[in-house]
């Protein structure tokens, strides 16, 4: 009988969002209000539980809310995606 392989995704935090929030001395609730999403959803994005493929519109809103250049935010998100993909490439557990 074949052994079933279970795939579990590794969650990575978007640390760059928290760092910028801390610089601005704002909460996740402040950012979520500016973006127009629930705090719960924003927290899931920041914690790597949701938003694996953020839209350009969402990135623009986040850049404005966090007072960062959109190019810098995109570079940070690109690095996050590369780390996420690498961490999840061969994460199989029997």
Secondary structure as the mmCIF struct_conf table of DSSP 4:
data_model
#
loop_
_struct_conf.conf_type_id
_struct_conf.id
_struct_conf.beg_label_comp_id
_struct_conf.beg_label_asym_id
_struct_conf.beg_label_seq_id
_struct_conf.end_label_comp_id
_struct_conf.end_label_asym_id
_struct_conf.end_label_seq_id
HELX_LH_PP_P HELX_LH_PP_P1 UNK A 2 UNK A 5
STRN STRN1 UNK A 6 UNK A 7
HELX_LH_PP_P HELX_LH_PP_P2 UNK A 9 UNK A 11
HELX_RH_AL_P HELX_RH_AL_P1 UNK A 15 UNK A 24
TURN_TY1_P TURN_TY1_P1 UNK A 25 UNK A 25
HELX_RH_AL_P HELX_RH_AL_P2 UNK A 28 UNK A 35
TURN_TY1_P TURN_TY1_P2 UNK A 36 UNK A 36
BEND BEND1 UNK A 37 UNK A 37
HELX_RH_AL_P HELX_RH_AL_P3 UNK A 39 UNK A 46
TURN_TY1_P TURN_TY1_P3 UNK A 47 UNK A 48
BEND BEND2 UNK A 49 UNK A 50
TURN_TY1_P TURN_TY1_P4 UNK A 52 UNK A 53
HELX_RH_AL_P HELX_RH_AL_P4 UNK A 56 UNK A 66
TURN_TY1_P TURN_TY1_P5 UNK A 67 UNK A 67
HELX_RH_AL_P HELX_RH_AL_P5 UNK A 70 UNK A 88
TURN_TY1_P TURN_TY1_P6 UNK A 89 UNK A 90
STRN STRN2 UNK A 92 UNK A 93
#
